[in-house]
Amino acid sequence: MNKHSVLSSVLSDVNTANGLPNEHYIDPVVFAEEKRSVLFANWSGIGFGKDVPEVGDARPIDFLGMPLLVVRDRDGEIGVFQNTCRHRGMILVDEPKKISGAIRCPYHSWCYDLKGKLRATPHVGGPGQNKHDDVDPNDLGLIRVRSYVWRDVIFVNIDGQAPEFEQAHGHLMARWAEFEQPIFHGGALSSFKLEVKTNWKLAVENFCESYHLPWVHPGLNSYSRLEDHYNIEERDLYSGQGTIVYRQLTDDVGSKMPDFQGLGEKWDQGAEYIAVYPNVLLGVQRDHSFAIVLEPVDQEHTVEHIELYYAAGEQETPEFDELRSLNAQLWKTVFEEDIFVVEGMQKGRHGTLFDGGRFSPVMDGPTHNFHHWVASQVEKGRST
Amino acid sequence: MEIDLLDRALLEAHARRDTTELIRLYSLAAEECEAKQDIGAACFFLTQAFVFALESGAEEAFELNQKLADRGRVHRFTSSM
């Protein structure tokens, strides 16, 4: 198999394009290439702010083998560091914990503060001598990874070369500016993860198109028909789908969950579901939103981390517990209905005669947009 | 405290990961060495106490840092963390 097959057919117009070739789904060499050119070279999601809610909360995250440490510092800001001591390369934190004072390496006890500054190098100059002229703490802080938190998703740019987040994703941030307001995680029931035997890209592709809805999610047909959806495509930026018939959940007495403040008419019955390239899937509705971080484990395995958010906190609004629970169950059902599809497509990619597939020129624009973007990133990586 | 007792107490505190006790016992060990004019050993124990205080955010961290800095053994903190 040619691991560097020409991607020009992916980069052509949707009417004539082919999808990404099989090796982009099943070949560990191409997976490693995409890790570098797609996932490390752009703003990838690695987790959620709600998992480090308090000052001193530290959470190690393995992102494609890269050991990261997410920390909420004393200013309340989230920082992401390489989870590796600057001394002998020891992993600093191996499980979520509260850092009361400093991050102490368990090997020789070099200590770092919550902003990564090196604060102690015990015995570095000999027993009881904790400094040395050739060991400058100002040069040996934890290596900070570029990060940005948006809609509670922690994004990182590992290679440090991507444009600023607000530049890279400014178009989408403007599109959803009305939702730029506090969001509150829905609690334990609003958090779930799915371990799926699929390449991470197939989860993106399935998410951002509505073509499959009447077949895979027949429960939607009664109120959210295919024609009630529209494609969202911004070349080189993002893609997804929208609906014009979003229907709020109601309980037995007709109560509904509170809306986000000040939304325009579009959102009375509108909702949008957008893939923030490369690996974050977001949805916004008038009364709740969700965020999915796709954790690429290897070329054939992905973990979907799914979190639901609301306009009001669960502790302040216990009267909506039942609705939040029902809403979480509904979404879980939808996401679980998609598993056989993404796993089936993954199996299909082992068909050696498959050519990447042809797109529906009308229905598959968002998917092709994503393929186009991935191919562009891969080509860019190959040219540098 | 006798050395054997102190050693045993330190081992037990390490086993329990009892940071408060580790700070206290290492500080005590440092004091006993200082009393014997063994500044090198005192600074070793002060360092141990300092690191555990720093890790746990104990208020002693600043004072221990200053003691070590007075002996030229550490970069001086200008404020606590």
Chai-1 contact restraints between the chains, C-beta under 6 A:
chainA,res_idxA,chainB,res_idxB,connection_type,confidence,min_distance_angstrom,max_distance_angstrom,comment,restraint_id
A,S100,B,S56,contact,1.0,0.0,6.0,A-B,restraint_1
A,S100,B,G57,contact,1.0,0.0,6.0,A-B,restraint_2
A,G101,B,L54,contact,1.0,0.0,6.0,A-B,restraint_3
A,G101,B,E55,contact,1.0,0.0,6.0,A-B,restraint_4
A,G101,B,S56,contact,1.0,0.0,6.0,A-B,restraint_5
A,G101,B,G57,contact,1.0,0.0,6.0,A-B,restraint_6
A,A102,B,L54,contact,1.0,0.0,6.0,A-B,restraint_7
A,A102,B,E55,contact,1.0,0.0,6.0,A-B,restraint_8
A,R104,B,E55,contact,1.0,0.0,6.0,A-B,restraint_9
A,S109,B,V51,contact,1.0,0.0,6.0,A-B,restraint_10
A,C111,B,L54,contact,1.0,0.0,6.0,A-B,restraint_11
A,D113,B,M81,contact,1.0,0.0,6.0,A-B,restraint_12
A,A120,B,V51,contact,1.0,0.0,6.0,A-B,restraint_13
A,A120,B,L54,contact,1.0,0.0,6.0,A-B,restraint_14
A,P122,B,T47,contact,1.0,0.0,6.0,A-B,restraint_15
A,P122,B,V51,contact,1.0,0.0,6.0,A-B,restraint_16
A,P127,B,F44,contact,1.0,0.0,6.0,A-B,restraint_17
A,G128,B,G40,contact,1.0,0.0,6.0,A-B,restraint_18
A,G128,B,C43,contact,1.0,0.0,6.0,A-B,restraint_19
A,G128,B,F44,contact,1.0,0.0,6.0,A-B,restraint_20
A,G128,B,T47,contact,1.0,0.0,6.0,A-B,restraint_21
A,G128,B,R73,contact,1.0,0.0,6.0,A-B,restraint_22
A,Q129,B,R73,contact,1.0,0.0,6.0,A-B,restraint_23
A,N130,B,T47,contact,1.0,0.0,6.0,A-B,restraint_24
A,N130,B,R73,contact,1.0,0.0,6.0,A-B,restraint_25
A,N130,B,V74,contact,1.0,0.0,6.0,A-B,restraint_26
A,K131,B,V74,contact,1.0,0.0,6.0,A-B,restraint_27
A,K131,B,H75,contact,1.0,0.0,6.0,A-B,restraint_28
